[in-house]
Amino acid sequence: MMKKFALLVLLVCATASTACYAGVLMEEWTENNKRYCKYSDGEVKKISFGSTCPRTN
């Protein structure tokens, strides 16, 4: 029983810490009918023209 609880706590901590590494939206622009989203971790995503950039990647 204690091992299952410890495993659950470990899983929750790992999931929570992974969310902290998500980059936040820093910049967005349109170029040649494509939309680009740049995040604080340096990642740039290309999305369709009518879409909006997600706040985190």
Secondary structure, DSSP 4 states (H G I P E B T S, - for coil): -HHHHHHHHHHHHHHHHHHHTPPBEEEEEEETTEEEEEETTS-EEEEETT----SB-
